[in-house]
């Protein structure tokens, strides 16, 4: 169980890593609120330069936080909420089970020591 728990945590780790940056948080928040946006629309809603936004978009996409579709020369980005929520739910479920198992072991140890 612990190996599987670590595997799922490692699957979620890139999301945690990407969202620790305040600029990436702003991009994800903007996309969550406004839906799918082009790069130029994201730049318009930010104080960052276009190259900096593009860098953050690339990192967020590589981590699976965002996805995009191409239309002509434009890329339209959106948040992969379903995937992130699914991964986080899976991690939460595993951690809850692991915690319950550890709690049960502790109770059994305490009862056997009496």
Biopython code that builds the backbone (N, CA, C, O; Angstrom):
import numpy as np
from Bio.PDB.StructureBuilder import StructureBuilder

atoms = [
    (1, "UNK", "N", (0.826, -1.201, 0.000)),
    (1, "UNK", "CA", (0.000, 0.000, 0.000)),
    (1, "UNK", "C", (0.863, 1.253, 0.000)),
    (1, "UNK", "O", (0.546, 2.218, -0.696)),
    (2, "UNK", "N", (1.945, 1.255, 0.768)),
    (2, "UNK", "CA", (2.784, 2.445, 0.836)),
    (2, "UNK", "C", (3.423, 2.763, -0.509)),
    (2, "UNK", "O", (3.550, 3.932, -0.873)),
    (3, "UNK", "N", (3.825, 1.737, -1.247)),
    (3, "UNK", "CA", (4.424, 1.977, -2.562)),
    (3, "UNK", "C", (3.409, 2.613, -3.504)),
    (3, "UNK", "O", (3.738, 3.534, -4.251)),
    (4, "UNK", "N", (2.172, 2.117, -3.464)),
    (4, "UNK", "CA", (1.128, 2.675, -4.318)),
    (4, "UNK", "C", (0.830, 4.115, -3.912)),
    (4, "UNK", "O", (0.634, 4.978, -4.767)),
    (5, "UNK", "N", (0.797, 4.369, -2.611)),
    (5, "UNK", "CA", (0.559, 5.725, -2.096)),
    (5, "UNK", "C", (1.655, 6.669, -2.585)),
    (5, "UNK", "O", (1.363, 7.777, -3.036)),
    (6, "UNK", "N", (2.891, 6.244, -2.501)),
    (6, "UNK", "CA", (4.004, 7.075, -2.984)),
    (6, "UNK", "C", (3.931, 7.283, -4.482)),
    (6, "UNK", "O", (4.259, 8.357, -4.986)),
    (7, "UNK", "N", (3.502, 6.256, -5.190)),
    (7, "UNK", "CA", (3.362, 6.371, -6.643)),
    (7, "UNK", "C", (2.320, 7.424, -7.010)),
    (7, "UNK", "O", (2.547, 8.241, -7.902)),
    (8, "UNK", "N", (1.176, 7.406, -6.322)),
    (8, "UNK", "CA", (0.130, 8.390, -6.591)),
    (8, "UNK", "C", (0.585, 9.781, -6.170)),
    (8, "UNK", "O", (0.322, 10.761, -6.867)),
    (9, "UNK", "N", (1.273, 9.870, -5.025)),
    (9, "UNK", "CA", (1.797, 11.170, -4.590)),
    (9, "UNK", "C", (2.768, 11.718, -5.623)),
    (9, "UNK", "O", (2.718, 12.903, -5.953)),
    (10, "UNK", "N", (3.650, 10.867, -6.135)),
    (10, "UNK", "CA", (4.610, 11.304, -7.156)),
    (10, "UNK", "C", (3.901, 11.735, -8.438)),
    (10, "UNK", "O", (4.391, 12.597, -9.167)),
    (11, "UNK", "N", (2.752, 11.133, -8.707)),
    (11, "UNK", "CA", (1.948, 11.530, -9.871)),
    (11, "UNK", "C", (1.386, 12.942, -9.662)),
    (11, "UNK", "O", (1.256, 13.706, -10.618)),
    (12, "UNK", "N", (1.057, 13.284, -8.423)),
    (12, "UNK", "CA", (0.491, 14.606, -8.100)),
    (12, "UNK", "C", (1.569, 15.668, -7.881)),
    (12, "UNK", "O", (1.286, 16.862, -7.980)),
    (13, "UNK", "N", (2.785, 15.253, -7.588)),
    (13, "UNK", "CA", (3.855, 16.186, -7.233)),
    (13, "UNK", "C", (4.093, 17.286, -8.270)),
    (13, "UNK", "O", (4.296, 18.435, -7.878)),
    (14, "UNK", "N", (4.078, 16.989, -9.575)),
    (14, "UNK", "CA", (4.297, 18.076, -10.539)),
    (14, "UNK", "C", (3.247, 19.179, -10.441)),
    (14, "UNK", "O", (3.553, 20.351, -10.659)),
    (15, "UNK", "N", (2.021, 18.810, -10.118)),
    (15, "UNK", "CA", (0.959, 19.815, -9.955)),
    (15, "UNK", "C", (1.295, 20.709, -8.765)),
    (15, "UNK", "O", (1.232, 21.935, -8.866)),
    (16, "UNK", "N", (1.653, 20.093, -7.636)),
    (16, "UNK", "CA", (2.025, 20.875, -6.452)),
    (16, "UNK", "C", (3.209, 21.790, -6.763)),
    (16, "UNK", "O", (3.233, 22.956, -6.368)),
    (17, "UNK", "N", (4.182, 21.243, -7.471)),
    (17, "UNK", "CA", (5.382, 22.012, -7.802)),
    (17, "UNK", "C", (5.042, 23.215, -8.683)),
    (17, "UNK", "O", (5.548, 24.314, -8.458)),
    (18, "UNK", "N", (4.194, 23.007, -9.674)),
    (18, "UNK", "CA", (3.826, 24.102, -10.578)),
    (18, "UNK", "C", (3.023, 25.181, -9.865)),
    (18, "UNK", "O", (3.194, 26.367, -10.146)),
    (19, "UNK", "N", (2.155, 24.785, -8.953)),
    (19, "UNK", "CA", (1.260, 25.746, -8.318)),
    (19, "UNK", "C", (1.890, 26.495, -7.150)),
    (19, "UNK", "O", (1.240, 27.343, -6.539)),
    (20, "UNK", "N", (3.144, 26.193, -6.834)),
    (20, "UNK", "CA", (3.785, 26.955, -5.755)),
    (20, "UNK", "C", (4.248, 28.339, -6.223)),
    (20, "UNK", "O", (4.549, 29.204, -5.400)),
    (21, "UNK", "N", (4.303, 28.544, -7.531)),
    (21, "UNK", "CA", (4.705, 29.832, -8.094)),
    (21, "UNK", "C", (3.479, 30.738, -8.219)),
    (21, "UNK", "O", (2.465, 30.338, -8.792)),
    (22, "UNK", "N", (3.570, 31.954, -7.685)),
    (22, "UNK", "CA", (2.413, 32.857, -7.676)),
    (22, "UNK", "C", (1.971, 33.260, -9.083)),
    (22, "UNK", "O", (0.778, 33.462, -9.312)),
    (23, "UNK", "N", (2.898, 33.380, -10.023)),
    (23, "UNK", "CA", (2.521, 33.743, -11.397)),
    (23, "UNK", "C", (1.737, 32.613, -12.061)),
    (23, "UNK", "O", (0.763, 32.857, -12.774)),
    (24, "UNK", "N", (2.169, 31.385, -11.822)),
    (24, "UNK", "CA", (1.436, 30.248, -12.381)),
    (24, "UNK", "C", (0.074, 30.107, -11.713)),
    (24, "UNK", "O", (-0.903, 29.728, -12.360)),
    (25, "UNK", "N", (0.009, 30.410, -10.427)),
    (25, "UNK", "CA", (-1.288, 30.397, -9.739)),
    (25, "UNK", "C", (-2.236, 31.398, -10.395)),
    (25, "UNK", "O", (-3.415, 31.107, -10.599)),
    (26, "UNK", "N", (-1.709, 32.584, -10.722)),
    (26, "UNK", "CA", (-2.531, 33.614, -11.373)),
    (26, "UNK", "C", (-3.034, 33.145, -12.734)),
    (26, "UNK", "O", (-4.191, 33.379, -13.086)),
    (27, "UNK", "N", (-2.174, 32.489, -13.492)),
    (27, "UNK", "CA", (-2.572, 31.991, -14.815)),
    (27, "UNK", "C", (-3.664, 30.942, -14.670)),
    (27, "UNK", "O", (-4.665, 30.983, -15.386)),
    (28, "UNK", "N", (-3.481, 30.010, -13.755)),
    (28, "UNK", "CA", (-4.471, 28.955, -13.541)),
    (28, "UNK", "C", (-5.786, 29.560, -13.046)),
    (28, "UNK", "O", (-6.862, 29.142, -13.474)),
    (29, "UNK", "N", (-5.704, 30.535, -12.153)),
    (29, "UNK", "CA", (-6.913, 31.204, -11.656)),
    (29, "UNK", "C", (-7.636, 31.912, -12.790)),
    (29, "UNK", "O", (-8.858, 31.821, -12.915)),
    (30, "UNK", "N", (-6.874, 32.618, -13.615)),
    (30, "UNK", "CA", (-7.466, 33.336, -14.759)),
    (30, "UNK", "C", (-8.186, 32.365, -15.685)),
    (30, "UNK", "O", (-9.313, 32.626, -16.108)),
    (31, "UNK", "N", (-7.544, 31.253, -15.999)),
    (31, "UNK", "CA", (-8.154, 30.266, -16.896)),
    (31, "UNK", "C", (-9.352, 29.575, -16.245)),
    (31, "UNK", "O", (-10.324, 29.246, -16.924)),
    (32, "UNK", "N", (-9.284, 29.359, -14.944)),
    (32, "UNK", "CA", (-10.399, 28.727, -14.244)),
    (32, "UNK", "C", (-11.614, 29.644, -14.253)),
    (32, "UNK", "O", (-12.742, 29.188, -14.445)),
    (33, "UNK", "N", (-11.384, 30.934, -14.046)),
    (33, "UNK", "CA", (-12.487, 31.900, -14.020)),
    (33, "UNK", "C", (-13.060, 32.180, -15.401)),
    (33, "UNK", "O", (-14.276, 32.261, -15.574)),
    (34, "UNK", "N", (-12.166, 32.327, -16.393)),
    (34, "UNK", "CA", (-12.604, 32.784, -17.713)),
    (34, "UNK", "C", (-12.752, 31.678, -18.740)),
    (34, "UNK", "O", (-13.293, 31.903, -19.823)),
    (35, "UNK", "N", (-12.283, 30.505, -18.416)),
    (35, "UNK", "CA", (-12.361, 29.402, -19.376)),
    (35, "UNK", "C", (-11.193, 29.435, -20.339)),
    (35, "UNK", "O", (-10.157, 30.033, -20.049)),
    (36, "UNK", "N", (-11.354, 28.809, -21.456)),
    (36, "UNK", "CA", (-10.297, 28.707, -22.463)),
    (36, "UNK", "C", (-9.913, 30.086, -22.985)),
    (36, "UNK", "O", (-10.771, 30.886, -23.358)),
    (37, "UNK", "N", (-8.586, 30.353, -23.005)),
    (37, "UNK", "CA", (-8.085, 31.641, -23.483)),
    (37, "UNK", "C", (-6.892, 31.439, -24.401)),
    (37, "UNK", "O", (-6.143, 30.470, -24.272)),
    (38, "UNK", "N", (-6.728, 32.372, -25.331)),
    (38, "UNK", "CA", (-5.540, 32.366, -26.186)),
    (38, "UNK", "C", (-4.372, 32.941, -25.392)),
    (38, "UNK", "O", (-4.563, 33.563, -24.347)),
    (39, "UNK", "N", (-3.187, 32.731, -25.891)),
    (39, "UNK", "CA", (-1.991, 33.258, -25.232)),
    (39, "UNK", "C", (-2.090, 34.781, -25.108)),
    (39, "UNK", "O", (-1.773, 35.344, -24.060)),
    (40, "UNK", "N", (-2.529, 35.444, -26.181)),
    (40, "UNK", "CA", (-2.615, 36.913, -26.132)),
    (40, "UNK", "C", (-3.646, 37.369, -25.099)),
    (40, "UNK", "O", (-3.445, 38.400, -24.455)),
    (41, "UNK", "N", (-4.730, 36.640, -24.925)),
    (41, "UNK", "CA", (-5.721, 36.985, -23.904)),
    (41, "UNK", "C", (-5.160, 36.792, -22.498)),
    (41, "UNK", "O", (-5.460, 37.564, -21.588)),
    (42, "UNK", "N", (-4.347, 35.760, -22.333)),
    (42, "UNK", "CA", (-3.714, 35.528, -21.032)),
    (42, "UNK", "C", (-2.731, 36.650, -20.733)),
    (42, "UNK", "O", (-2.673, 37.148, -19.609)),
    (43, "UNK", "N", (-1.956, 37.048, -21.741)),
    (43, "UNK", "CA", (-0.986, 38.139, -21.581)),
    (43, "UNK", "C", (-1.707, 39.439, -21.222)),
    (43, "UNK", "O", (-1.249, 40.182, -20.354)),
    (44, "UNK", "N", (-2.833, 39.715, -21.886)),
    (44, "UNK", "CA", (-3.607, 40.934, -21.609)),
    (44, "UNK", "C", (-4.049, 41.009, -20.154)),
    (44, "UNK", "O", (-4.125, 42.098, -19.584)),
    (45, "UNK", "N", (-4.339, 39.860, -19.549)),
    (45, "UNK", "CA", (-4.807, 39.825, -18.171)),
    (45, "UNK", "C", (-3.706, 39.706, -17.147)),
    (45, "UNK", "O", (-3.964, 39.431, -15.975)),
    (46, "UNK", "N", (-2.468, 39.913, -17.589)),
    (46, "UNK", "CA", (-1.324, 39.730, -16.694)),
    (46, "UNK", "C", (-0.369, 40.915, -16.781)),
    (46, "UNK", "O", (-0.383, 41.685, -17.742)),
    (47, "UNK", "N", (0.450, 41.033, -15.760)),
    (47, "UNK", "CA", (1.491, 42.067, -15.775)),
    (47, "UNK", "C", (2.797, 41.515, -16.351)),
    (47, "UNK", "O", (3.780, 42.245, -16.475)),
    (48, "UNK", "N", (2.806, 40.235, -16.699)),
    (48, "UNK", "CA", (4.013, 39.590, -17.215)),
    (48, "UNK", "C", (4.135, 39.764, -18.727)),
    (48, "UNK", "O", (3.144, 39.998, -19.419)),
    (49, "UNK", "N", (5.350, 39.648, -19.221)),
    (49, "UNK", "CA", (5.591, 39.749, -20.666)),
    (49, "UNK", "C", (5.124, 38.475, -21.369)),
    (49, "UNK", "O", (4.950, 37.431, -20.740)),
    (50, "UNK", "N", (4.927, 38.576, -22.664)),
    (50, "UNK", "CA", (4.498, 37.428, -23.460)),
    (50, "UNK", "C", (5.486, 36.257, -23.367)),
    (50, "UNK", "O", (5.052, 35.118, -23.200)),
    (51, "UNK", "N", (6.817, 36.505, -23.472)),
    (51, "UNK", "CA", (7.749, 35.377, -23.343)),
    (51, "UNK", "C", (7.679, 34.704, -21.964)),
    (51, "UNK", "O", (7.808, 33.484, -21.860)),
    (52, "UNK", "N", (7.478, 35.493, -20.924)),
    (52, "UNK", "CA", (7.383, 34.927, -19.576)),
    (52, "UNK", "C", (6.109, 34.098, -19.441)),
    (52, "UNK", "O", (6.133, 33.004, -18.878)),
    (53, "UNK", "N", (5.002, 34.617, -19.956)),
    (53, "UNK", "CA", (3.744, 33.869, -19.941)),
    (53, "UNK", "C", (3.916, 32.563, -20.712)),
    (53, "UNK", "O", (3.490, 31.505, -20.247)),
    (54, "UNK", "N", (4.537, 32.633, -21.884)),
    (54, "UNK", "CA", (4.752, 31.430, -22.697)),
    (54, "UNK", "C", (5.570, 30.396, -21.942)),
    (54, "UNK", "O", (5.288, 29.200, -22.021)),
    (55, "UNK", "N", (6.577, 30.845, -21.213)),
    (55, "UNK", "CA", (7.403, 29.942, -20.406)),
    (55, "UNK", "C", (6.542, 29.240, -19.350)),
    (55, "UNK", "O", (6.617, 28.021, -19.196)),
    (56, "UNK", "N", (5.734, 30.003, -18.633)),
    (56, "UNK", "CA", (4.875, 29.423, -17.601)),
    (56, "UNK", "C", (3.841, 28.475, -18.204)),
    (56, "UNK", "O", (3.559, 27.422, -17.632)),
    (57, "UNK", "N", (3.279, 28.840, -19.348)),
    (57, "UNK", "CA", (2.311, 27.974, -20.024)),
    (57, "UNK", "C", (2.951, 26.644, -20.414)),
    (57, "UNK", "O", (2.333, 25.587, -20.283)),
    (58, "UNK", "N", (4.181, 26.705, -20.890)),
    (58, "UNK", "CA", (4.893, 25.488, -21.277)),
    (58, "UNK", "C", (5.084, 24.575, -20.064)),
    (58, "UNK", "O", (4.839, 23.371, -20.143)),
    (59, "UNK", "N", (5.523, 25.154, -18.940)),
    (59, "UNK", "CA", (5.738, 24.359, -17.726)),
    (59, "UNK", "C", (4.429, 23.761, -17.211)),
    (59, "UNK", "O", (4.383, 22.589, -16.838)),
    (60, "UNK", "N", (3.378, 24.561, -17.193)),
    (60, "UNK", "CA", (2.079, 24.084, -16.716)),
    (60, "UNK", "C", (1.519, 22.985, -17.611)),
    (60, "UNK", "O", (0.878, 22.050, -17.130)),
    (61, "UNK", "N", (1.762, 23.101, -18.917)),
    (61, "UNK", "CA", (1.307, 22.080, -19.853)),
    (61, "UNK", "C", (2.103, 20.792, -19.668)),
    (61, "UNK", "O", (1.528, 19.704, -19.658)),
    (62, "UNK", "N", (3.416, 20.906, -19.524)),
    (62, "UNK", "CA", (4.253, 19.723, -19.320)),
    (62, "UNK", "C", (3.881, 18.978, -18.043)),
    (62, "UNK", "O", (3.986, 17.753, -17.984)),
    (63, "UNK", "N", (3.443, 19.721, -17.013)),
    (63, "UNK", "CA", (3.051, 19.112, -15.740)),
    (63, "UNK", "C", (1.633, 18.545, -15.786)),
    (63, "UNK", "O", (1.196, 17.882, -14.845)),
    (64, "UNK", "N", (0.917, 18.805, -16.880)),
    (64, "UNK", "CA", (-0.434, 18.291, -17.012)),
    (64, "UNK", "C", (-1.504, 19.161, -16.371)),
    (64, "UNK", "O", (-2.668, 18.768, -16.297)),
    (65, "UNK", "N", (-1.110, 20.348, -15.905)),
    (65, "UNK", "CA", (-2.071, 21.263, -15.287)),
    (65, "UNK", "C", (-2.947, 21.901, -16.359)),
    (65, "UNK", "O", (-4.143, 22.105, -16.155)),
    (66, "UNK", "N", (-2.344, 22.213, -17.496)),
    (66, "UNK", "CA", (-3.057, 22.835, -18.614)),
    (66, "UNK", "C", (-2.991, 21.939, -19.844)),
    (66, "UNK", "O", (-2.111, 21.089, -19.974)),
    (67, "UNK", "N", (-3.933, 22.153, -20.726)),
    (67, "UNK", "CA", (-3.857, 21.573, -22.064)),
    (67, "UNK", "C", (-4.223, 22.692, -23.035)),
    (67, "UNK", "O", (-4.699, 23.751, -22.628)),
    (68, "UNK", "N", (-3.997, 22.445, -24.301)),
    (68, "UNK", "CA", (-4.314, 23.477, -25.291)),
    (68, "UNK", "C", (-4.775, 22.819, -26.580)),
    (68, "UNK", "O", (-4.549, 21.636, -26.834)),
    (69, "UNK", "N", (-5.426, 23.639, -27.372)),
    (69, "UNK", "CA", (-5.788, 23.234, -28.730)),
    (69, "UNK", "C", (-5.256, 24.314, -29.661)),
    (69, "UNK", "O", (-5.176, 25.487, -29.297)),
    (70, "UNK", "N", (-4.899, 23.900, -30.857)),
    (70, "UNK", "CA", (-4.411, 24.847, -31.856)),
    (70, "UNK", "C", (-5.534, 25.171, -32.821)),
    (70, "UNK", "O", (-6.277, 24.301, -33.274)),
    (71, "UNK", "N", (-5.626, 26.437, -33.111)),
    (71, "UNK", "CA", (-6.565, 26.896, -34.136)),
    (71, "UNK", "C", (-5.801, 27.908, -34.981)),
    (71, "UNK", "O", (-5.558, 29.036, -34.552)),
    (72, "UNK", "N", (-5.430, 27.494, -36.176)),
    (72, "UNK", "CA", (-4.573, 28.350, -37.001)),
    (72, "UNK", "C", (-3.226, 28.517, -36.318)),
    (72, "UNK", "O", (-2.556, 27.538, -35.990)),
    (73, "UNK", "N", (-2.839, 29.761, -36.109)),
    (73, "UNK", "CA", (-1.552, 30.032, -35.450)),
    (73, "UNK", "C", (-1.703, 30.229, -33.944)),
    (73, "UNK", "O", (-0.714, 30.419, -33.236)),
    (74, "UNK", "N", (-2.935, 30.183, -33.460)),
    (74, "UNK", "CA", (-3.196, 30.443, -32.045)),
    (74, "UNK", "C", (-3.316, 29.155, -31.239)),
    (74, "UNK", "O", (-3.771, 28.122, -31.730)),
    (75, "UNK", "N", (-2.887, 29.259, -29.979)),
    (75, "UNK", "CA", (-3.094, 28.183, -29.014)),
    (75, "UNK", "C", (-4.085, 28.687, -27.979)),
    (75, "UNK", "O", (-3.974, 29.805, -27.478)),
    (76, "UNK", "N", (-5.049, 27.845, -27.672)),
    (76, "UNK", "CA", (-6.054, 28.166, -26.667)),
    (76, "UNK", "C", (-5.861, 27.214, -25.487)),
    (76, "UNK", "O", (-5.981, 25.997, -25.627)),
    (77, "UNK", "N", (-5.563, 27.792, -24.330)),
    (77, "UNK", "CA", (-5.253, 27.011, -23.139)),
    (77, "UNK", "C", (-6.465, 26.872, -22.243)),
    (77, "UNK", "O", (-7.330, 27.746, -22.193)),
    (78, "UNK", "N", (-6.510, 25.748, -21.534)),
    (78, "UNK", "CA", (-7.552, 25.496, -20.539)),
    (78, "UNK", "C", (-6.942, 24.666, -19.401)),
    (78, "UNK", "O", (-5.919, 24.001, -19.569)),
    (79, "UNK", "N", (-7.592, 24.728, -18.256)),
    (79, "UNK", "CA", (-7.132, 23.985, -17.081)),
    (79, "UNK", "C", (-7.665, 22.561, -17.162)),
    (79, "UNK", "O", (-8.824, 22.343, -17.516)),
    (80, "UNK", "N", (-6.819, 21.602, -16.833)),
    (80, "UNK", "CA", (-7.207, 20.194, -16.800)),
    (80, "UNK", "C", (-7.781, 19.849, -15.426)),
    (80, "UNK", "O", (-7.212, 19.040, -14.692)),
    (81, "UNK", "N", (-8.892, 20.459, -15.092)),
    (81, "UNK", "CA", (-9.470, 20.256, -13.759)),
    (81, "UNK", "C", (-9.834, 18.796, -13.507)),
    (81, "UNK", "O", (-9.581, 18.284, -12.416)),
    (82, "UNK", "N", (-10.416, 18.123, -14.480)),
    (82, "UNK", "CA", (-10.838, 16.740, -14.284)),
    (82, "UNK", "C", (-9.657, 15.866, -13.889)),
    (82, "UNK", "O", (-9.750, 15.068, -12.956)),
    (83, "UNK", "N", (-8.571, 16.017, -14.588)),
    (83, "UNK", "CA", (-7.390, 15.195, -14.299)),
    (83, "UNK", "C", (-6.828, 15.520, -12.924)),
    (83, "UNK", "O", (-6.542, 14.616, -12.139)),
    (84, "UNK", "N", (-6.667, 16.816, -12.626)),
    (84, "UNK", "CA", (-6.096, 17.207, -11.338)),
    (84, "UNK", "C", (-6.991, 16.769, -10.187)),
    (84, "UNK", "O", (-6.509, 16.242, -9.184)),
    (85, "UNK", "N", (-8.284, 16.985, -10.334)),
    (85, "UNK", "CA", (-9.215, 16.591, -9.270)),
    (85, "UNK", "C", (-9.201, 15.079, -9.098)),
    (85, "UNK", "O", (-9.217, 14.578, -7.974)),
    (86, "UNK", "N", (-9.171, 14.357, -10.203)),
    (86, "UNK", "CA", (-9.118, 12.887, -10.136)),
    (86, "UNK", "C", (-7.877, 12.402, -9.404)),
    (86, "UNK", "O", (-7.961, 11.534, -8.535)),
    (87, "UNK", "N", (-6.724, 12.964, -9.755)),
    (87, "UNK", "CA", (-5.472, 12.568, -9.103)),
    (87, "UNK", "C", (-5.494, 12.910, -7.619)),
    (87, "UNK", "O", (-5.068, 12.110, -6.787)),
    (88, "UNK", "N", (-5.992, 14.099, -7.288)),
    (88, "UNK", "CA", (-6.029, 14.518, -5.884)),
    (88, "UNK", "C", (-7.031, 13.691, -5.082)),
    (88, "UNK", "O", (-6.783, 13.386, -3.916)),
    (89, "UNK", "N", (-8.146, 13.328, -5.685)),
    (89, "UNK", "CA", (-9.110, 12.451, -5.010)),
    (89, "UNK", "C", (-8.484, 11.094, -4.720)),
    (89, "UNK", "O", (-8.622, 10.546, -3.626)),
    (90, "UNK", "N", (-7.791, 10.566, -5.726)),
    (90, "UNK", "CA", (-7.140, 9.274, -5.558)),
    (90, "UNK", "C", (-6.117, 9.346, -4.418)),
    (90, "UNK", "O", (-6.048, 8.442, -3.586)),
    (91, "UNK", "N", (-5.334, 10.408, -4.383)),
    (91, "UNK", "CA", (-4.342, 10.577, -3.321)),
    (91, "UNK", "C", (-5.019, 10.690, -1.962)),
    (91, "UNK", "O", (-4.573, 10.075, -0.994)),
    (92, "UNK", "N", (-6.089, 11.470, -1.883)),
    (92, "UNK", "CA", (-6.814, 11.631, -0.626)),
    (92, "UNK", "C", (-7.378, 10.305, -0.141)),
    (92, "UNK", "O", (-7.271, 9.981, 1.042)),
    (93, "UNK", "N", (-7.973, 9.541, -1.040)),
    (93, "UNK", "CA", (-8.534, 8.237, -0.669)),
    (93, "UNK", "C", (-7.456, 7.304, -0.128)),
    (93, "UNK", "O", (-7.662, 6.619, 0.874)),
    (94, "UNK", "N", (-6.317, 7.285, -0.793)),
    (94, "UNK", "CA", (-5.225, 6.407, -0.365)),
    (94, "UNK", "C", (-4.701, 6.845, 0.993)),
    (94, "UNK", "O", (-4.461, 6.013, 1.867)),
    (95, "UNK", "N", (-4.524, 8.144, 1.172)),
    (95, "UNK", "CA", (-4.023, 8.645, 2.454)),
    (95, "UNK", "C", (-5.009, 8.366, 3.584)),
    (95, "UNK", "O", (-4.596, 8.035, 4.696)),
    (96, "UNK", "N", (-6.313, 8.496, 3.310)),
    (96, "UNK", "CA", (-7.324, 8.188, 4.319)),
    (96, "UNK", "C", (-7.265, 6.716, 4.711)),
    (96, "UNK", "O", (-7.339, 6.385, 5.895)),
    (97, "UNK", "N", (-7.133, 5.836, 3.727)),
    (97, "UNK", "CA", (-7.029, 4.403, 4.012)),
    (97, "UNK", "C", (-5.762, 4.104, 4.809)),
    (97, "UNK", "O", (-5.785, 3.332, 5.768)),
    (98, "UNK", "N", (-4.660, 4.724, 4.402)),
    (98, "UNK", "CA", (-3.388, 4.509, 5.088)),
    (98, "UNK", "C", (-3.475, 4.996, 6.538)),
    (98, "UNK", "O", (-2.987, 4.331, 7.451)),
    (99, "UNK", "N", (-4.090, 6.140, 6.738)),
    (99, "UNK", "CA", (-4.250, 6.688, 8.082)),
    (99, "UNK", "C", (-5.119, 5.767, 8.937)),
    (99, "UNK", "O", (-4.796, 5.512, 10.097)),
    (100, "UNK", "N", (-6.217, 5.268, 8.372)),
    (100, "UNK", "CA", (-7.108, 4.363, 9.098)),
    (100, "UNK", "C", (-6.377, 3.082, 9.484)),
    (100, "UNK", "O", (-6.556, 2.567, 10.588)),
    (101, "UNK", "N", (-5.555, 2.571, 8.571)),
    (101, "UNK", "CA", (-4.779, 1.359, 8.846)),
    (101, "UNK", "C", (-3.787, 1.607, 9.971)),
    (101, "UNK", "O", (-3.663, 0.780, 10.875)),
    (102, "UNK", "N", (-3.088, 2.718, 9.932)),
    (102, "UNK", "CA", (-2.124, 3.049, 10.987)),
    (102, "UNK", "C", (-2.821, 3.258, 12.323)),
    (102, "UNK", "O", (-2.310, 2.847, 13.365)),
    (103, "UNK", "N", (-3.977, 3.890, 12.295)),
    (103, "UNK", "CA", (-4.746, 4.125, 13.518)),
    (103, "UNK", "C", (-5.187, 2.795, 14.125)),
    (103, "UNK", "O", (-5.151, 2.615, 15.342)),
    (104, "UNK", "N", (-5.603, 1.867, 13.265)),
    (104, "UNK", "CA", (-6.020, 0.543, 13.722)),
    (104, "UNK", "C", (-4.841, -0.198, 14.354)),
    (104, "UNK", "O", (-4.989, -0.830, 15.400)),
    (105, "UNK", "N", (-3.674, -0.117, 13.717)),
    (105, "UNK", "CA", (-2.471, -0.771, 14.267)),
    (105, "UNK", "C", (-2.117, -0.198, 15.634)),
    (105, "UNK", "O", (-1.763, -0.936, 16.553)),
    (106, "UNK", "N", (-2.215, 1.127, 15.759)),
    (106, "UNK", "CA", (-1.912, 1.782, 17.032)),
    (106, "UNK", "C", (-2.881, 1.305, 18.109)),
    (106, "UNK", "O", (-2.468, 0.996, 19.227)),
    (107, "UNK", "N", (-4.168, 1.245, 17.773)),
    (107, "UNK", "CA", (-5.173, 0.767, 18.723)),
    (107, "UNK", "C", (-4.905, -0.678, 19.131)),
    (107, "UNK", "O", (-5.012, -1.030, 20.305)),
    (108, "UNK", "N", (-4.555, -1.517, 18.144)),
    (108, "UNK", "CA", (-4.262, -2.927, 18.448)),
    (108, "UNK", "C", (-3.044, -3.051, 19.353)),
    (108, "UNK", "O", (-3.039, -3.877, 20.266)),
    (109, "UNK", "N", (-2.008, -2.243, 19.116)),
    (109, "UNK", "CA", (-0.811, -2.265, 19.963)),
    (109, "UNK", "C", (-1.157, -1.853, 21.386)),
    (109, "UNK", "O", (-0.720, -2.483, 22.349)),
    (110, "UNK", "N", (-1.939, -0.799, 21.510)),
    (110, "UNK", "CA", (-2.329, -0.301, 22.829)),
    (110, "UNK", "C", (-3.153, -1.349, 23.575)),
    (110, "UNK", "O", (-2.974, -1.539, 24.778)),
    (111, "UNK", "N", (-4.052, -2.028, 22.866)),
    (111, "UNK", "CA", (-4.885, -3.050, 23.488)),
    (111, "UNK", "C", (-4.077, -4.272, 23.890)),
    (111, "UNK", "O", (-4.378, -4.902, 24.905)),
    (112, "UNK", "N", (-3.054, -4.620, 23.111)),
    (112, "UNK", "CA", (-2.232, -5.780, 23.433)),
    (112, "UNK", "C", (-1.265, -5.497, 24.569)),
    (112, "UNK", "O", (-0.797, -6.425, 25.229)),
    (113, "UNK", "N", (-0.960, -4.221, 24.806)),
    (113, "UNK", "CA", (-0.053, -3.853, 25.896)),
    (113, "UNK", "C", (-0.766, -3.759, 27.241)),
    (113, "UNK", "O", (-0.116, -3.591, 28.273)),
    (114, "UNK", "N", (-2.074, -3.863, 27.242)),
    (114, "UNK", "CA", (-2.831, -3.751, 28.495)),
    (114, "UNK", "C", (-2.885, -5.053, 29.219)),
    (114, "UNK", "O", (-3.483, -5.138, 30.292)),
]
sb = StructureBuilder()
sb.init_structure("model")
sb.init_model(0)
sb.init_chain("A")
sb.init_seg("    ")
for serial, (resi, resn, name, xyz) in enumerate(atoms, 1):
    if name == "N":
        sb.init_residue(resn, " ", resi, " ")
    sb.init_atom(name, np.array(xyz, "f"), 0.0, 1.0, " ", f" {name:<3s}", serial, name[0])
structure = sb.get_structure()
